[in-house]
Amino acid sequence: MLTIAVVLFAAAALGGGTLATLHFRQKGLPMVLAVGHGLLAAAGLVVLIVAVVGGSTGNLLIASLTLFVIAALGGFALFSFHLRRLRLPTPVVLIHGLVAVIAFVLLLIKITK
């Protein structure tokens, strides 16, 4: 179950990295890429929640889940800017990405132990 979450988050990270690159190059952000990124991340989050509810435990896993939820909240905020055709706030882009990367690393450490 955790491996599925890792694959989904990794795919979401590819889209997120592309979106961040476009943002910093001041290019337009394709809606289909933003939606795909969000859907993959949301699917990863659901799988991770199911794994935790289903009995997967550990401090790293709980920390990862908590950070992914925080990253998701930042993602919702960023998506609201995107929907309103406003420039994304760079600090939120950076924090969203950093929190998600830390959560992903913690999840990777958990599954390799």
N, C-alpha and C positions, 0 to 999 in steps of 0.2 A: 504494500500500500504506500509506504513512504517513498519507494522508488518511483512510483507513478507521480507522486507529488513533485519529486525532484525534476522529472522529465517535463512536467507541465510548467513549473517555475522557470526551468532553463529556457524553454521555448518563449515564455513571457519575457524573460530577460533579453533575449535577442531583439524582440520587438521594442522593448523599453530602451535598450541601448541605441537602436536606430532612431527612435523618437527623440531621445535626448540629443543625439548628434545633430539631427535636423533643427532642433530648438536652438542649439548653440551656434549653428551656422545661419540662423535666422531664416530658415526655409519653412515652407508650409508643412503642416503636419497632416498626413492623410488620415481621414476619419476611419477608414477601414483598418488601418494599422493600429490606431488608438483603441478601437473596439476589440480587435483581435488580441491585442496585448492585455486588455482588461479581462476579456473572457478567459484567456488562458490562465492568468493569475487567479481569477476567481475560482476556476475549476481546481487549480492547485490548492487553494485555500480550503475549499470544500473537502477535497480528498484528505488534506492534513487534519482537518477537524474530525472527520470520520475516523481516521486512524487513532487520534487521541481519545475520542469517545469510545472507540473499540478496544482500548486497552494499552496502546503504545504510550509509554511513559518516559520520564526523564527530564531533568532540569533543562538540558539543551533543547529538547523538543518543545517544552512549554515556552521557553524563551523565544525560540524560532517562531512558534505560532503567534505569540504576542506581538512580535515585531512585524510579522506579515500582516496582522490585523491593522497595526499602526500604518504600515505602508499602504494598505488598501484604503484607509481613510484619506491619506494624502493623494492617492490615485483618484478617488472620487472628487476631491477638490480640484485637482488638475483637469479632470474631464469636464467639470462644470465650466471652467474657463474656456476649454476647447469648444464646448457646445455654444458658448456665447461669443465665439470668435474673438476672444481676447488673448493677448500674449500671456503665455504661462509665466507665473512668477518664478524666476530662476532659483531663489532659495528653496522654494517648495520642490522644484524639480530635483535639486541636489539632495535634499533631505529624504525625499521619497526614494530615490535611487540608492542612497547610502543605507538606509534602513532595510530596504529589500535585499541588498547584497549581504549585509550582516546576517539577516535572517536565513538567507540561502546557505551561507557558509556554515552557520550553526546546524542547519538541517543536514548538510553534507557530512559534517563531523559526526553527527548522531548516527547516520546510517553506516558509516565506516567503522564504528566502534563495535 
